[in-house]
Amino acid sequence: MHRSFSILMKELSAPNIQEKASEISESEELQAENPSQKSSQSDPVRVSVALPPNRIIRTRQIWSKLLHAAALPVIVGGAAFWLESELSVTLLQQAWPVMALLAAAYVGAWVLNSKLERYPFLNQFEGALLSVSVTLLPAGGLFAAMPGSPINTLALLATLGSVGWYLADKFLHRYRNSSLLILPGGVSDRLFDLPGVSKEQKTQNKKRACDGIVADLHESISTHGQLLANQSMKGIPTYHAGYIYELLTARVLLGASCKASVDVWKRRYYPYVRRAVDLTLIILSLPLTLPIVALTAAAIRLESQGPVLFRQRRVGRKGETFQMVKFRSMYHGNPGEESDVFADEGDDRITRVGRFIRKFRIDEIPQFWNVIKGEMSLIGPRPEQAGLVEKFDDDVTLYENRHLVRPGITGWAQVLQGYVADEEGTRHKLEYDLYYVKHQSVTLDLLITYLTLKTIVTGFGAR
């Protein structure tokens, strides 16, 4: 969405960017090329930025790859030596299917972790732990559940050793920050206030090569065009400020220079896989959710008069409206019950039971019915009230783009921001929603599921 001016952006894929980048002096070379820029407000600013790995700086991972490749043989060999009295050559020959499954799980953990590293707010060790939790640990659980034999014992020991080896490597591995030159003006100015961005001292500038130039290419092409062209010829890539903003915040940058639409990479089979996963998870969760539904319905009925369920017209995919159902959490017949309004954190219309079920998201369980009907998905932008959507479509830029996908019970904005209670909060939330629309994938859905479970435990964002 944000990268434009292809003649400048061809350098994004150039190899060995670090070696080609020349040292840029803020006070001499840049002002010499742009003598008209005397104001400190328009002078380029050199910053150190904690960006996800392999987005700007291409890390050399050969030693890390060799370390991982050596892990399984070393661990299996050590476990076999320890169990040598119980193992024979014949048993070891029979163990290759188990070892193949373990190797596949190990590679899967590595691939998944490399995808999770793009999210800056996710701790590196936490991402590694999540990766092994859905790959290596299930494999180890399978081995532990099988009837006891020397092969299963070997596999279980190898699994535990692989998890420890993997987590230790990720805990000890560190990536260096990128050194970027930001050209002020337009949406570039919003980068200075983001976490992970700090201004470099001039003494640091002399020691480090510049990894790239960041600018609002819709705004800065007229004032910094010569500088951008000159540095591009030297092999220093140019990035639109919106691209860096996405890497740092996992949100789509909204501003005057944004395009009138969001580019979405359509995955051919992804919607069908998502639909199958939604229905499967709902069916598998019934033994847990049905008792909760029964207890919640009884508690609502005992505390206050009125129906157990609350229905409200919401806007779904492609702008189509539907009746969303949830447990009633407010007193029946309260002022504004039929109006399209936000719920405040201290809203006195909410009952005691309602406050509890909102905090732990229990009030959302009846929406499984909306998912079964195909009106919603388990994961997606939160469906908004129809009256508010009409208002936001007119007042909030790109708001209609959040309806390109099915709305969800949980989503990217819900787990990272929580509920909002005003129009400004809606704009901020929209940046998260558009990021999901733009980057939706199995990996992102898995991360949202994990963060949702954390949200349920902590009660973050409840209204």
Rosetta blueprint (number, residue, H / E / L):
1 M L
2 H L
3 R L
4 S L
5 F L
6 S H
7 I H
8 L H
9 M H
10 K H
11 E H
12 L H
13 S H
14 A L
15 P L
16 N L
17 I H
18 Q H
19 E H
20 K H
21 A L
22 S L
23 E L
24 I L
25 S L
26 E L
27 S L
28 E L
29 E H
30 L H
31 Q H
32 A H
33 E H
34 N L
35 P L
36 S L
37 Q L
38 K L
39 S L
40 S L
41 Q L
42 S L
43 D L
44 P L
45 V E
46 R E
47 V E
48 S E
49 V E
50 A L
51 L L
52 P L
53 P L
54 N L
55 R L
56 I L
57 I L
58 R L
59 T L
60 R L
61 Q L
62 I H
63 W H
64 S H
65 K H
66 L H
67 L H
68 H H
69 A H
70 A H
71 A H
72 L H
73 P H
74 V H
75 I H
76 V H
77 G H
78 G H
79 A H
80 A H
81 F H
82 W H
83 L L
84 E L
85 S L
86 E L
87 L L
88 S L
89 V H
90 T H
91 L H
92 L H
93 Q H
94 Q H
95 A L
96 W H
97 P H
98 V H
99 M H
100 A H
101 L H
102 L H
103 A H
104 A H
105 A H
106 Y H
107 V H
108 G H
109 A H
110 W H
111 V H
112 L H
113 N H
114 S H
115 K H
116 L H
117 E L
118 R L
119 Y L
120 P L
121 F L
122 L L
123 N L
124 Q H
125 F H
126 E H
127 G H
128 A H
129 L H
130 L H
131 S H
132 V H
133 S H
134 V L
135 T L
136 L H
137 L H
138 P H
139 A H
140 G H
141 G H
142 L H
143 F H
144 A H
145 A H
146 M L
147 P L
148 G L
149 S L
150 P H
151 I H
152 N H
153 T H
154 L H
155 A H
156 L H
157 L H
158 A H
159 T H
160 L H
161 G H
162 S H
163 V H
164 G H
165 W H
166 Y H
167 L H
168 A H
169 D H
170 K H
171 F H
172 L H
173 H L
174 R L
175 Y L
176 R L
177 N L
178 S E
179 S E
180 L E
181 L E
182 I E
183 L L
184 P L
185 G L
186 G H
187 V H
188 S H
189 D H
190 R H
191 L H
192 F H
193 D H
194 L L
195 P L
196 G L
197 V E
198 S E
199 K E
200 E L
201 Q L
202 K H
203 T H
204 Q H
205 N H
206 K H
207 K H
208 R L
209 A L
210 C L
211 D L
212 G E
213 I E
214 V E
215 A E
216 D L
217 L L
218 H L
219 E L
220 S L
221 I L
222 S L
223 T L
224 H L
225 G H
226 Q H
227 L H
228 L H
229 A H
230 N H
231 Q H
232 S H
233 M H
234 K L
235 G L
236 I L
237 P L
238 T E
239 Y E
240 H E
241 A H
242 G H
243 Y H
244 I H
245 Y H
246 E H
247 L H
248 L H
249 T H
250 A L
251 R L
252 V L
253 L L
254 L L
255 G L
256 A L
257 S L
258 C L
259 K L
260 A L
261 S L
262 V L
263 D L
264 V L
265 W L
266 K L
267 R L
268 R L
269 Y L
270 Y H
271 P H
272 Y H
273 V H
274 R H
275 R H
276 A H
277 V H
278 D H
279 L H
280 T H
281 L H
282 I H
283 I H
284 L H
285 S H
286 L H
287 P H
288 L H
289 T H
290 L H
291 P H
292 I H
293 V H
294 A H
295 L H
296 T H
297 A H
298 A H
299 A H
300 I H
301 R H
302 L H
303 E H
304 S L
305 Q L
306 G L
307 P L
308 V L
309 L E
310 F E
311 R E
312 Q E
313 R E
314 R E
315 V E
316 G L
317 R H
318 K H
319 G H
320 E L
321 T E
322 F E
323 Q E
324 M E
325 V E
326 K E
327 F E
328 R L
329 S L
330 M E
331 Y L
332 H L
333 G L
334 N L
335 P L
336 G L
337 E L
338 E L
339 S L
340 D L
341 V L
342 F L
343 A L
344 D L
345 E L
346 G L
347 D L
348 D L
349 R L
350 I E
351 T L
352 R H
353 V H
354 G H
355 R H
356 F H
357 I H
358 R H
359 K H
360 F L
361 R L
362 I H
363 D H
364 E H
365 I H
366 P H
367 Q H
368 F H
369 W H
370 N H
371 V H
372 I H
373 K L
374 G L
375 E L
376 M L
377 S E
378 L E
379 I E
380 G L
381 P L
382 R L
383 P L
384 E E
385 Q E
386 A H
387 G H
388 L H
389 V H
390 E H
391 K H
392 F H
393 D H
394 D H
395 D H
396 V L
397 T L
398 L L
399 Y H
400 E H
401 N H
402 R H
403 H H
404 L H
405 V L
406 R L
407 P L
408 G E
409 I E
410 T E
411 G L
412 W H
413 A H
414 Q H
415 V H
416 L H
417 Q L
418 G L
419 Y L
420 V L
421 A L
422 D L
423 E H
424 E H
425 G H
426 T H
427 R H
428 H H
429 K H
430 L H
431 E H
432 Y H
433 D H
434 L H
435 Y H
436 Y H
437 V H
438 K H
439 H H
440 Q L
441 S L
442 V H
443 T H
444 L H
445 D H
446 L H
447 L H
448 I H
449 T H
450 Y H
451 L H
452 T H
453 L H
454 K H
455 T H
456 I H
457 V H
458 T H
459 G L
460 F L
461 G L
462 A L
463 R L
